[in-house]
Amino acid sequence: MARKSPQPKATSAEVLECVQQNCPSCGKPMWNEYNNLRRVRTIKGVVQLLLKIHRCQNITGERYRIKYRPEQEGSWALPQQEFGLNVIALVGALRYQEQRSIAQIHQQLRNRGVEVSERSVTHLLERYDELVALWLSDHSRLKAIAKKQGRLILAIDGMQPDVGHEVLWVIRDCLSGEILLAKTLLVIRGTVQLASAIATALHSFTAQDLSQVCVQTWQQLRSDLCQHQLNRIEQLRFRRNPEAYLATLEQLLL
């Protein structure tokens, strides 16, 4: 369907440079051959991205003249998507955590200044469903990517639309640009769960491998994670109702 309204003008601009300056294959410096412009609609406005595209010039290397895009691009938006990843995360949170209808989500986005049609909201919800369904559903796909490239450069991005909402964690491979998996989790240890899931899918660990782990170290790590979770819960209680939280604390101390 043809666009009925002009694309909104950018309210800010960002320059994205590659963190990896050397070729992942041969280790030689990559050249910035050309730049790409990309406009993304986010919750905070329309952002004009200037992408510095690099390529390896080593003619004998495996990645000769294969483009390498900035690692941060995936944290802004999915490939071929006009709306930012934070907009998709907000649509999913409003739909599945607050049980909002498509019309209510559309109105909420409009109230936040996001120019979007109701039909686009439906498409964004479909993209969200596709993301969260990509939970290691195809191990062969992950192994094929790792085998072809010989390596993975993982990027982990977390999007939390508002305080109290679950975080949409997305793991992607910077070399191929493929999204490996996505998961909604509330606490920060979700990054550990996602990375562990990737490692388990690419390599099957035996009982002999796991038996070499120090039990005391794992017990201390578990204790630290539990304490971190309790601290996060206390912070959340304080944010929701500071007066009630302080009153309860005074009663415990007096």
RAURLIN-V340380 format. One record per helix or strand of 3 or more residues. SS is the DSSP state (@ for helix, = for strand). FROM is the first residue (numbers start at 1). TO is the last residue. If there is no record, write none. Layout:
<<SS	FROM	TO> <SS	FROM	TO>>
This chain:
<<=	12	16> <=	29	42> <=	45	56> <@	73	76> <@	85	96> <@	102	111> <@	118	133> <@	139	149> <=	154	159> <=	167	173> <=	179	185> <@	190	202> <@	207	211> <@	215	240> <@	242	253>>
